[in-house]
Amino acid sequence: MNFVALGTGAAITYAESGDADMLLVHAPSSELPVLNNGYGVDRKIVAYNFFVIVGPASDPAHIAGLTNVTQAMINIYNAANTPGSNVL
């Protein structure tokens, strides 16, 4: 068995040319067309990314309860650029 480290697009191209028996990639939008075009037979999800924003209970950026990550990042940025803020 040989391992070849490539980005998702290159790995898919490599496999489509018949040079790989298995892929471990992380871009479902790129993976599904490979299966739909007959190059793959058994897609399995082996990992999933979760991202968590953490901070002090005092919530100086006022992000507790937000479900929009873009707004949370804007709040953190703005708080960090407010004079006297303890947000880093």
Biopython code that builds the backbone (N, CA, C, O; Angstrom):
import numpy as np
from Bio.PDB.StructureBuilder import StructureBuilder

atoms = [
    (1, "MET", "N", (0.835, -1.152, 0.000)),
    (1, "MET", "CA", (0.000, 0.000, 0.000)),
    (1, "MET", "C", (0.897, 1.238, 0.000)),
    (1, "MET", "O", (1.878, 1.315, 0.740)),
    (2, "ASN", "N", (0.540, 2.192, -0.839)),
    (2, "ASN", "CA", (1.259, 3.458, -0.915)),
    (2, "ASN", "C", (0.297, 4.599, -0.628)),
    (2, "ASN", "O", (-0.838, 4.589, -1.104)),
    (3, "PHE", "N", (0.740, 5.577, 0.142)),
    (3, "PHE", "CA", (-0.052, 6.760, 0.431)),
    (3, "PHE", "C", (0.484, 7.917, -0.392)),
    (3, "PHE", "O", (1.695, 8.116, -0.490)),
    (4, "VAL", "N", (-0.427, 8.676, -0.981)),
    (4, "VAL", "CA", (-0.048, 9.853, -1.752)),
    (4, "VAL", "C", (-0.857, 11.024, -1.198)),
    (4, "VAL", "O", (-2.087, 11.011, -1.251)),
    (5, "ALA", "N", (-0.182, 12.019, -0.676)),
    (5, "ALA", "CA", (-0.854, 13.187, -0.106)),
    (5, "ALA", "C", (-1.062, 14.234, -1.189)),
    (5, "ALA", "O", (-0.103, 14.750, -1.762)),
    (6, "LEU", "N", (-2.324, 14.539, -1.460)),
    (6, "LEU", "CA", (-2.684, 15.529, -2.473)),
    (6, "LEU", "C", (-3.876, 16.331, -1.978)),
    (6, "LEU", "O", (-4.576, 15.902, -1.061)),
    (7, "GLY", "N", (-4.107, 17.468, -2.567)),
    (7, "GLY", "CA", (-5.337, 18.210, -2.287)),
    (7, "GLY", "C", (-6.518, 17.460, -2.873)),
    (7, "GLY", "O", (-6.342, 16.559, -3.693)),
    (8, "THR", "N", (-7.710, 17.825, -2.459)),
    (8, "THR", "CA", (-8.911, 17.109, -2.887)),
    (8, "THR", "C", (-9.030, 17.017, -4.399)),
    (8, "THR", "O", (-9.249, 15.929, -4.932)),
    (9, "GLY", "N", (-8.891, 18.132, -5.099)),
    (9, "GLY", "CA", (-9.036, 18.130, -6.556)),
    (9, "GLY", "C", (-8.014, 17.243, -7.240)),
    (9, "GLY", "O", (-8.353, 16.486, -8.150)),
    (10, "ALA", "N", (-6.764, 17.334, -6.807)),
    (10, "ALA", "CA", (-5.709, 16.511, -7.397)),
    (10, "ALA", "C", (-5.930, 15.035, -7.073)),
    (10, "ALA", "O", (-5.701, 14.172, -7.920)),
    (11, "ALA", "N", (-6.373, 14.743, -5.853)),
    (11, "ALA", "CA", (-6.624, 13.346, -5.475)),
    (11, "ALA", "C", (-7.740, 12.754, -6.313)),
    (11, "ALA", "O", (-7.658, 11.602, -6.738)),
    (12, "ILE", "N", (-8.781, 13.535, -6.552)),
    (12, "ILE", "CA", (-9.895, 13.048, -7.370)),
    (12, "ILE", "C", (-9.429, 12.802, -8.798)),
    (12, "ILE", "O", (-9.772, 11.777, -9.387)),
    (13, "THR", "N", (-8.661, 13.714, -9.360)),
    (13, "THR", "CA", (-8.126, 13.532, -10.712)),
    (13, "THR", "C", (-7.261, 12.285, -10.784)),
    (13, "THR", "O", (-7.350, 11.514, -11.739)),
    (14, "TYR", "N", (-6.429, 12.089, -9.777)),
    (14, "TYR", "CA", (-5.548, 10.918, -9.673)),
    (14, "TYR", "C", (-6.383, 9.633, -9.675)),
    (14, "TYR", "O", (-6.057, 8.674, -10.376)),
    (15, "ALA", "N", (-7.449, 9.624, -8.894)),
    (15, "ALA", "CA", (-8.297, 8.435, -8.810)),
    (15, "ALA", "C", (-9.067, 8.197, -10.103)),
    (15, "ALA", "O", (-9.211, 7.056, -10.545)),
    (16, "GLU", "N", (-9.560, 9.268, -10.707)),
    (16, "GLU", "CA", (-10.316, 9.121, -11.957)),
    (16, "GLU", "C", (-9.451, 8.565, -13.081)),
    (16, "GLU", "O", (-9.964, 7.950, -14.016)),
    (17, "SER", "N", (-8.156, 8.777, -12.993)),
    (17, "SER", "CA", (-7.261, 8.232, -14.020)),
    (17, "SER", "C", (-6.926, 6.763, -13.744)),
    (17, "SER", "O", (-6.204, 6.130, -14.515)),
    (18, "GLY", "N", (-7.456, 6.225, -12.639)),
    (18, "GLY", "CA", (-7.221, 4.816, -12.317)),
    (18, "GLY", "C", (-5.988, 4.577, -11.469)),
    (18, "GLY", "O", (-5.545, 3.437, -11.331)),
    (19, "ASP", "N", (-5.425, 5.635, -10.898)),
    (19, "ASP", "CA", (-4.193, 5.503, -10.130)),
    (19, "ASP", "C", (-4.410, 5.429, -8.621)),
    (19, "ASP", "O", (-3.451, 5.541, -7.857)),
    (20, "ALA", "N", (-5.653, 5.243, -8.178)),
    (20, "ALA", "CA", (-5.931, 5.119, -6.744)),
    (20, "ALA", "C", (-7.093, 4.163, -6.535)),
    (20, "ALA", "O", (-8.016, 4.100, -7.348)),
    (21, "ASP", "N", (-7.039, 3.436, -5.461)),
    (21, "ASP", "CA", (-8.121, 2.519, -5.113)),
    (21, "ASP", "C", (-9.028, 3.080, -4.028)),
    (21, "ASP", "O", (-10.155, 2.617, -3.852)),
    (22, "MET", "N", (-8.535, 4.076, -3.304)),
    (22, "MET", "CA", (-9.315, 4.670, -2.229)),
    (22, "MET", "C", (-8.917, 6.134, -2.064)),
    (22, "MET", "O", (-7.752, 6.492, -2.234)),
    (23, "LEU", "N", (-9.887, 6.967, -1.734)),
    (23, "LEU", "CA", (-9.631, 8.380, -1.472)),
    (23, "LEU", "C", (-10.083, 8.718, -0.065)),
    (23, "LEU", "O", (-11.079, 8.186, 0.426)),
    (24, "LEU", "N", (-9.350, 9.598, 0.570)),
    (24, "LEU", "CA", (-9.767, 10.189, 1.829)),
    (24, "LEU", "C", (-9.679, 11.695, 1.620)),
    (24, "LEU", "O", (-8.610, 12.293, 1.746)),
    (25, "VAL", "N", (-10.818, 12.296, 1.300)),
    (25, "VAL", "CA", (-10.878, 13.717, 0.988)),
    (25, "VAL", "C", (-11.977, 14.365, 1.822)),
    (25, "VAL", "O", (-12.715, 13.676, 2.526)),
    (26, "HIS", "N", (-12.085, 15.684, 1.744)),
    (26, "HIS", "CA", (-13.017, 16.377, 2.625)),
    (26, "HIS", "C", (-13.822, 17.468, 1.933)),
    (26, "HIS", "O", (-14.024, 18.539, 2.505)),
    (27, "ALA", "N", (-14.272, 17.221, 0.744)),
    (27, "ALA", "CA", (-15.069, 18.216, 0.032)),
    (27, "ALA", "C", (-16.262, 17.532, -0.628)),
    (27, "ALA", "O", (-16.186, 17.149, -1.795)),
    (28, "PRO", "N", (-17.374, 17.374, 0.115)),
    (28, "PRO", "CA", (-18.534, 16.672, -0.437)),
    (28, "PRO", "C", (-18.983, 17.202, -1.789)),
    (28, "PRO", "O", (-19.419, 16.421, -2.635)),
    (29, "SER", "N", (-18.888, 18.507, -2.015)),
    (29, "SER", "CA", (-19.322, 19.059, -3.299)),
    (29, "SER", "C", (-18.457, 18.563, -4.451)),
    (29, "SER", "O", (-18.897, 18.561, -5.600)),
    (30, "SER", "N", (-17.234, 18.146, -4.153)),
    (30, "SER", "CA", (-16.346, 17.589, -5.179)),
    (30, "SER", "C", (-16.441, 16.070, -5.235)),
    (30, "SER", "O", (-16.204, 15.467, -6.281)),
    (31, "GLU", "N", (-16.786, 15.454, -4.113)),
    (31, "GLU", "CA", (-16.836, 13.995, -4.036)),
    (31, "GLU", "C", (-18.059, 13.419, -4.748)),
    (31, "GLU", "O", (-17.957, 12.414, -5.452)),
    (32, "LEU", "N", (-19.204, 14.054, -4.564)),
    (32, "LEU", "CA", (-20.443, 13.488, -5.095)),
    (32, "LEU", "C", (-20.448, 13.332, -6.614)),
    (32, "LEU", "O", (-20.924, 12.310, -7.109)),
    (33, "PRO", "N", (-19.934, 14.309, -7.379)),
    (33, "PRO", "CA", (-19.873, 14.099, -8.834)),
    (33, "PRO", "C", (-19.007, 12.891, -9.218)),
    (33, "PRO", "O", (-19.293, 12.224, -10.212)),
    (34, "VAL", "N", (-17.974, 12.610, -8.459)),
    (34, "VAL", "CA", (-17.118, 11.445, -8.738)),
    (34, "VAL", "C", (-17.955, 10.175, -8.636)),
    (34, "VAL", "O", (-17.882, 9.301, -9.500)),
    (35, "LEU", "N", (-18.744, 10.082, -7.580)),
    (35, "LEU", "CA", (-19.610, 8.912, -7.421)),
    (35, "LEU", "C", (-20.664, 8.862, -8.516)),
    (35, "LEU", "O", (-20.910, 7.807, -9.100)),
    (36, "ASN", "N", (-21.287, 10.003, -8.793)),
    (36, "ASN", "CA", (-22.344, 10.043, -9.817)),
    (36, "ASN", "C", (-21.820, 9.716, -11.205)),
    (36, "ASN", "O", (-22.587, 9.270, -12.059)),
    (37, "ASN", "N", (-20.536, 9.926, -11.450)),
    (37, "ASN", "CA", (-19.931, 9.603, -12.745)),
    (37, "ASN", "C", (-19.369, 8.189, -12.787)),
    (37, "ASN", "O", (-18.706, 7.814, -13.754)),
    (38, "GLY", "N", (-19.630, 7.400, -11.745)),
    (38, "GLY", "CA", (-19.247, 5.993, -11.762)),
    (38, "GLY", "C", (-17.833, 5.686, -11.310)),
    (38, "GLY", "O", (-17.367, 4.562, -11.493)),
    (39, "TYR", "N", (-17.134, 6.654, -10.724)),
    (39, "TYR", "CA", (-15.756, 6.403, -10.288)),
    (39, "TYR", "C", (-15.669, 5.865, -8.862)),
    (39, "TYR", "O", (-14.629, 5.341, -8.464)),
    (40, "GLY", "N", (-16.719, 5.983, -8.110)),
    (40, "GLY", "CA", (-16.698, 5.503, -6.734)),
    (40, "GLY", "C", (-17.900, 4.632, -6.460)),
    (40, "GLY", "O", (-18.915, 4.716, -7.153)),
    (41, "VAL", "N", (-17.783, 3.795, -5.445)),
    (41, "VAL", "CA", (-18.888, 2.880, -5.167)),
    (41, "VAL", "C", (-19.387, 2.907, -3.723)),
    (41, "VAL", "O", (-20.488, 2.427, -3.456)),
    (42, "ASP", "N", (-18.618, 3.448, -2.794)),
    (42, "ASP", "CA", (-19.024, 3.328, -1.395)),
    (42, "ASP", "C", (-18.492, 4.495, -0.573)),
    (42, "ASP", "O", (-17.460, 4.375, 0.088)),
    (43, "ARG", "N", (-19.194, 5.623, -0.613)),
    (43, "ARG", "CA", (-18.751, 6.808, 0.121)),
    (43, "ARG", "C", (-19.135, 6.670, 1.586)),
    (43, "ARG", "O", (-20.274, 6.334, 1.908)),
    (44, "LYS", "N", (-18.187, 6.929, 2.464)),
    (44, "LYS", "CA", (-18.411, 6.884, 3.908)),
    (44, "LYS", "C", (-17.881, 8.169, 4.524)),
    (44, "LYS", "O", (-16.823, 8.658, 4.127)),
    (45, "ILE", "N", (-18.599, 8.714, 5.480)),
    (45, "ILE", "CA", (-18.124, 9.862, 6.231)),
    (45, "ILE", "C", (-17.340, 9.326, 7.415)),
    (45, "ILE", "O", (-17.878, 8.581, 8.234)),
    (46, "VAL", "N", (-16.069, 9.703, 7.508)),
    (46, "VAL", "CA", (-15.220, 9.208, 8.598)),
    (46, "VAL", "C", (-14.856, 10.304, 9.598)),
    (46, "VAL", "O", (-14.315, 10.008, 10.664)),
    (47, "ALA", "N", (-15.143, 11.555, 9.274)),
    (47, "ALA", "CA", (-14.829, 12.654, 10.189)),
    (47, "ALA", "C", (-15.738, 13.826, 9.859)),
    (47, "ALA", "O", (-16.303, 13.913, 8.769)),
    (48, "TYR", "N", (-15.860, 14.701, 10.802)),
    (48, "TYR", "CA", (-16.693, 15.882, 10.619)),
    (48, "TYR", "C", (-16.067, 17.028, 11.403)),
    (48, "TYR", "O", (-15.551, 16.820, 12.501)),
    (49, "ASN", "N", (-16.108, 18.219, 10.856)),
    (49, "ASN", "CA", (-15.535, 19.387, 11.531)),
    (49, "ASN", "C", (-16.595, 20.109, 12.357)),
    (49, "ASN", "O", (-17.709, 20.346, 11.889)),
    (50, "PHE", "N", (-16.238, 20.451, 13.570)),
    (50, "PHE", "CA", (-17.054, 21.302, 14.412)),
    (50, "PHE", "C", (-16.193, 22.486, 14.824)),
    (50, "PHE", "O", (-15.039, 22.311, 15.215)),
    (51, "PHE", "N", (-16.731, 23.651, 14.741)),
    (51, "PHE", "CA", (-16.002, 24.849, 15.132)),
    (51, "PHE", "C", (-16.727, 25.493, 16.302)),
    (51, "PHE", "O", (-17.950, 25.630, 16.287)),
    (52, "VAL", "N", (-15.975, 25.882, 17.303)),
    (52, "VAL", "CA", (-16.553, 26.446, 18.513)),
    (52, "VAL", "C", (-15.817, 27.744, 18.846)),
    (52, "VAL", "O", (-14.587, 27.792, 18.841)),
    (53, "ILE", "N", (-16.580, 28.782, 19.132)),
    (53, "ILE", "CA", (-15.990, 30.036, 19.594)),
    (53, "ILE", "C", (-16.088, 30.019, 21.112)),
    (53, "ILE", "O", (-17.167, 29.819, 21.671)),
    (54, "VAL", "N", (-14.968, 30.229, 21.768)),
    (54, "VAL", "CA", (-14.953, 30.229, 23.230)),
    (54, "VAL", "C", (-14.467, 31.574, 23.750)),
    (54, "VAL", "O", (-13.768, 32.315, 23.059)),
    (55, "GLY", "N", (-14.845, 31.861, 24.953)),
    (55, "GLY", "CA", (-14.418, 33.111, 25.567)),
    (55, "GLY", "C", (-14.873, 33.164, 27.002)),
    (55, "GLY", "O", (-15.464, 32.211, 27.511)),
    (56, "PRO", "N", (-14.599, 34.277, 27.658)),
    (56, "PRO", "CA", (-14.949, 34.397, 29.075)),
    (56, "PRO", "C", (-16.469, 34.476, 29.268)),
    (56, "PRO", "O", (-17.209, 34.896, 28.379)),
    (57, "ALA", "N", (-16.900, 34.061, 30.448)),
    (57, "ALA", "CA", (-18.330, 34.088, 30.780)),
    (57, "ALA", "C", (-18.901, 35.500, 30.731)),
    (57, "ALA", "O", (-20.102, 35.675, 30.525)),
    (58, "SER", "N", (-18.053, 36.508, 30.918)),
    (58, "SER", "CA", (-18.532, 37.899, 30.891)),
    (58, "SER", "C", (-18.962, 38.344, 29.489)),
    (58, "SER", "O", (-19.647, 39.357, 29.343)),
    (59, "ASP", "N", (-18.568, 37.599, 28.472)),
    (59, "ASP", "CA", (-18.973, 37.823, 27.077)),
    (59, "ASP", "C", (-18.771, 39.268, 26.613)),
    (59, "ASP", "O", (-19.734, 39.930, 26.227)),
    (60, "PRO", "N", (-17.526, 39.765, 26.646)),
    (60, "PRO", "CA", (-17.285, 41.166, 26.285)),
    (60, "PRO", "C", (-17.605, 41.505, 24.830)),
    (60, "PRO", "O", (-17.805, 42.675, 24.505)),
    (61, "ALA", "N", (-17.658, 40.512, 23.954)),
    (61, "ALA", "CA", (-17.991, 40.768, 22.552)),
    (61, "ALA", "C", (-19.481, 40.568, 22.276)),
    (61, "ALA", "O", (-19.943, 40.782, 21.155)),
    (62, "HIS", "N", (-20.223, 40.161, 23.290)),
    (62, "HIS", "CA", (-21.678, 39.971, 23.174)),
    (62, "HIS", "C", (-22.047, 38.993, 22.056)),
    (62, "HIS", "O", (-22.821, 39.318, 21.156)),
    (63, "ILE", "N", (-21.483, 37.806, 22.136)),
    (63, "ILE", "CA", (-21.768, 36.799, 21.105)),
    (63, "ILE", "C", (-22.599, 35.620, 21.620)),
    (63, "ILE", "O", (-23.047, 34.786, 20.833)),
    (64, "ALA", "N", (-22.805, 35.549, 22.928)),
    (64, "ALA", "CA", (-23.582, 34.433, 23.480)),
    (64, "ALA", "C", (-24.955, 34.371, 22.816)),
    (64, "ALA", "O", (-25.661, 35.376, 22.722)),
    (65, "GLY", "N", (-25.313, 33.197, 22.368)),
    (65, "GLY", "CA", (-26.624, 32.986, 21.768)),
    (65, "GLY", "C", (-26.699, 33.266, 20.278)),
    (65, "GLY", "O", (-27.698, 32.931, 19.641)),
    (66, "LEU", "N", (-25.668, 33.870, 19.711)),
    (66, "LEU", "CA", (-25.696, 34.123, 18.265)),
    (66, "LEU", "C", (-25.612, 32.804, 17.502)),
    (66, "LEU", "O", (-24.897, 31.888, 17.908)),
    (67, "THR", "N", (-26.331, 32.716, 16.418)),
    (67, "THR", "CA", (-26.238, 31.534, 15.546)),
    (67, "THR", "C", (-25.586, 31.879, 14.212)),
    (67, "THR", "O", (-25.314, 30.987, 13.407)),
    (68, "ASN", "N", (-25.336, 33.151, 13.972)),
    (68, "ASN", "CA", (-24.698, 33.601, 12.750)),
    (68, "ASN", "C", (-23.213, 33.818, 13.029)),
    (68, "ASN", "O", (-22.843, 34.790, 13.689)),
    (69, "VAL", "N", (-22.367, 32.928, 12.536)),
    (69, "VAL", "CA", (-20.936, 33.001, 12.825)),
    (69, "VAL", "C", (-20.309, 34.283, 12.267)),
    (69, "VAL", "O", (-19.381, 34.830, 12.863)),
    (70, "THR", "N", (-20.804, 34.754, 11.147)),
    (70, "THR", "CA", (-20.278, 35.994, 10.577)),
    (70, "THR", "C", (-20.524, 37.154, 11.537)),
    (70, "THR", "O", (-19.637, 37.977, 11.758)),
    (71, "GLN", "N", (-21.719, 37.220, 12.102)),
    (71, "GLN", "CA", (-22.024, 38.285, 13.053)),
    (71, "GLN", "C", (-21.168, 38.144, 14.303)),
    (71, "GLN", "O", (-20.710, 39.149, 14.847)),
    (72, "ALA", "N", (-20.945, 36.930, 14.767)),
    (72, "ALA", "CA", (-20.096, 36.713, 15.942)),
    (72, "ALA", "C", (-18.687, 37.224, 15.679)),
    (72, "ALA", "O", (-18.104, 37.892, 16.533)),
    (73, "MET", "N", (-18.133, 36.921, 14.515)),
    (73, "MET", "CA", (-16.785, 37.382, 14.180)),
    (73, "MET", "C", (-16.732, 38.901, 14.058)),
    (73, "MET", "O", (-15.746, 39.519, 14.461)),
    (74, "ILE", "N", (-17.777, 39.506, 13.509)),
    (74, "ILE", "CA", (-17.843, 40.967, 13.419)),
    (74, "ILE", "C", (-17.856, 41.565, 14.823)),
    (74, "ILE", "O", (-17.160, 42.543, 15.097)),
    (75, "ASN", "N", (-18.654, 40.969, 15.709)),
    (75, "ASN", "CA", (-18.715, 41.462, 17.091)),
    (75, "ASN", "C", (-17.355, 41.352, 17.773)),
    (75, "ASN", "O", (-16.930, 42.278, 18.463)),
    (76, "ILE", "N", (-16.680, 40.238, 17.584)),
    (76, "ILE", "CA", (-15.363, 40.044, 18.202)),
    (76, "ILE", "C", (-14.374, 41.062, 17.647)),
    (76, "ILE", "O", (-13.623, 41.677, 18.403)),
    (77, "TYR", "N", (-14.373, 41.239, 16.338)),
    (77, "TYR", "CA", (-13.477, 42.212, 15.704)),
    (77, "TYR", "C", (-13.734, 43.619, 16.244)),
    (77, "TYR", "O", (-12.806, 44.333, 16.626)),
    (78, "ASN", "N", (-15.018, 44.001, 16.268)),
    (78, "ASN", "CA", (-15.357, 45.338, 16.743)),
    (78, "ASN", "C", (-14.976, 45.525, 18.209)),
    (78, "ASN", "O", (-14.467, 46.579, 18.589)),
    (79, "ALA", "N", (-15.218, 44.515, 19.026)),
    (79, "ALA", "CA", (-14.869, 44.615, 20.445)),
    (79, "ALA", "C", (-13.357, 44.731, 20.612)),
    (79, "ALA", "O", (-12.885, 45.494, 21.455)),
    (80, "ALA", "N", (-12.605, 43.992, 19.831)),
    (80, "ALA", "CA", (-11.150, 44.034, 19.928)),
    (80, "ALA", "C", (-10.574, 45.378, 19.504)),
    (80, "ALA", "O", (-9.477, 45.749, 19.922)),
    (81, "ASN", "N", (-11.313, 46.104, 18.678)),
    (81, "ASN", "CA", (-10.856, 47.404, 18.202)),
    (81, "ASN", "C", (-11.501, 48.576, 18.921)),
    (81, "ASN", "O", (-11.393, 49.722, 18.483)),
    (82, "THR", "N", (-12.169, 48.284, 20.022)),
    (82, "THR", "CA", (-12.769, 49.332, 20.845)),
    (82, "THR", "C", (-11.771, 49.735, 21.923)),
    (82, "THR", "O", (-11.300, 48.876, 22.669)),
    (83, "PRO", "N", (-11.439, 51.009, 22.024)),
    (83, "PRO", "CA", (-10.485, 51.440, 23.066)),
    (83, "PRO", "C", (-10.938, 51.001, 24.463)),
    (83, "PRO", "O", (-12.103, 51.152, 24.832)),
    (84, "GLY", "N", (-10.001, 50.463, 25.219)),
    (84, "GLY", "CA", (-10.284, 50.012, 26.584)),
    (84, "GLY", "C", (-10.868, 48.617, 26.671)),
    (84, "GLY", "O", (-11.096, 48.109, 27.770)),
    (85, "SER", "N", (-11.115, 47.987, 25.529)),
    (85, "SER", "CA", (-11.680, 46.639, 25.534)),
    (85, "SER", "C", (-10.643, 45.624, 25.968)),
    (85, "SER", "O", (-9.452, 45.797, 25.710)),
    (86, "ASN", "N", (-11.085, 44.570, 26.623)),
    (86, "ASN", "CA", (-10.170, 43.482, 26.991)),
    (86, "ASN", "C", (-10.273, 42.306, 26.026)),
    (86, "ASN", "O", (-9.765, 41.221, 26.312)),
    (87, "VAL", "N", (-10.928, 42.515, 24.887)),
    (87, "VAL", "CA", (-11.011, 41.476, 23.860)),
    (87, "VAL", "C", (-9.743, 41.529, 23.029)),
    (87, "VAL", "O", (-9.368, 42.583, 22.516)),
    (88, "LEU", "N", (-9.088, 40.391, 22.902)),
    (88, "LEU", "CA", (-7.835, 40.350, 22.149)),
    (88, "LEU", "C", (-8.035, 39.706, 20.816)),
    (88, "LEU", "O", (-7.087, 39.583, 20.041)),
]
sb = StructureBuilder()
sb.init_structure("model")
sb.init_model(0)
sb.init_chain("A")
sb.init_seg("    ")
for serial, (resi, resn, name, xyz) in enumerate(atoms, 1):
    if name == "N":
        sb.init_residue(resn, " ", resi, " ")
    sb.init_atom(name, np.array(xyz, "f"), 0.0, 1.0, " ", f" {name:<3s}", serial, name[0])
structure = sb.get_structure()
